[in-house]
């Protein structure tokens, strides 16, 4: 029996809070170890909006696991994932080696820290959005009416 490295990506439904995700990861680890899989690496990729709703669920936490397991056990692992109520969707892919870099997902929402706060990456993104939008001066309703009248009068004079 030859052991190979497999990449398992699974989605945990949003009904589990960020603090409960650790328990779900432990349950999946037990499920894999019961099938004689050796877990090499586990990464929480964060909460991400799904491309389409699945059973009325729009967000899920993506977990990426690299396991060393015999290929003959994959059907049993796949069946266990399908029956698990804490896994929304999953995919198992054979890979040559474990990558050193974490994949970047564009719709990424980082998981909560132990203190219950988001990481600084989210704050930086929000700050850059705020800096990009210039603050407009407030106009009164009368000033706005005058400005609109001027624009409409100039369009009428030009024959537009």
NORHUJO-V460153 format. One record per pair of residues at least 6 apart in sequence whose ideal C-beta (glycine too) atoms are under 8 Angstrom apart, sorted by the first residue. I is the first residue (numbers start at 1). GAP is how many residues later the second one is. Records with the same first field share a line. If there is no record, write none. Layout:
# NORHUJO-V460153
I: GAP ; GAP
This chain:
# NORHUJO-V460153
1: 69 ; 71
2: 68 ; 69
3: 35 ; 65 ; 66 ; 67
4: 64 ; 65 ; 66 ; 67 ; 90
5: 35 ; 61 ; 62 ; 63 ; 89 ; 90 ; 91 ; 92 ; 93
6: 60 ; 61 ; 62 ; 63 ; 68 ; 86 ; 87 ; 88 ; 89
7: 57 ; 58 ; 59 ; 85 ; 86 ; 87 ; 88
8: 24 ; 56 ; 57 ; 58 ; 59 ; 69 ; 73 ; 82 ; 83 ; 84 ; 85
9: 53 ; 54 ; 55 ; 56 ; 81 ; 82 ; 84
10: 18 ; 52 ; 53 ; 55 ; 71 ; 77 ; 78 ; 79 ; 80 ; 81
11: 39 ; 49 ; 50 ; 51 ; 52 ; 76 ; 77 ; 78 ; 79
12: 9 ; 12 ; 48 ; 49 ; 50 ; 51 ; 74 ; 75 ; 76
13: 42 ; 44 ; 47 ; 73 ; 75
14: 33 ; 43 ; 44 ; 45 ; 46 ; 47
15: 42
16: 8 ; 45 ; 70
18: 29 ; 43 ; 93 ; 94
19: 93 ; 97
21: 23 ; 40 ; 42 ; 90
24: 39 ; 62
25: 17 ; 19 ; 38
27: 57 ; 59
28: 35 ; 37 ; 56 ; 58 ; 59
29: 10 ; 13
31: 46 ; 49 ; 50 ; 53
32: 7 ; 33 ; 35 ; 37 ; 45
33: 6
35: 34 ; 38 ; 41 ; 42 ; 45
36: 33 ; 34 ; 37
37: 30 ; 31 ; 32 ; 36 ; 40
38: 29 ; 30 ; 31
39: 26 ; 27 ; 28
40: 26 ; 27 ; 28 ; 58
41: 24 ; 25 ; 57
42: 21 ; 22 ; 23 ; 24
43: 20 ; 21 ; 22 ; 59
44: 17 ; 18 ; 19 ; 67
45: 16 ; 17 ; 18 ; 19 ; 57 ; 58 ; 60 ; 63
46: 15 ; 16 ; 59 ; 62 ; 63 ; 64 ; 65
47: 12 ; 13 ; 14 ; 15 ; 62 ; 64
48: 11 ; 12 ; 13 ; 14 ; 57 ; 59 ; 60 ; 61
49: 9 ; 10 ; 58 ; 60
50: 7 ; 8 ; 9 ; 10
54: 6 ; 34 ; 35
55: 33
57: 31
59: 50
60: 28 ; 29
61: 50
62: 43
64: 39
66: 29 ; 32
69: 8
74: 18
77: 15
78: 12 ; 14
81: 6 ; 9 ; 11
82: 8
109: 9 ; 13
110: 8 ; 9 ; 11 ; 12
111: 8
112: 6
113: 6
139: 8
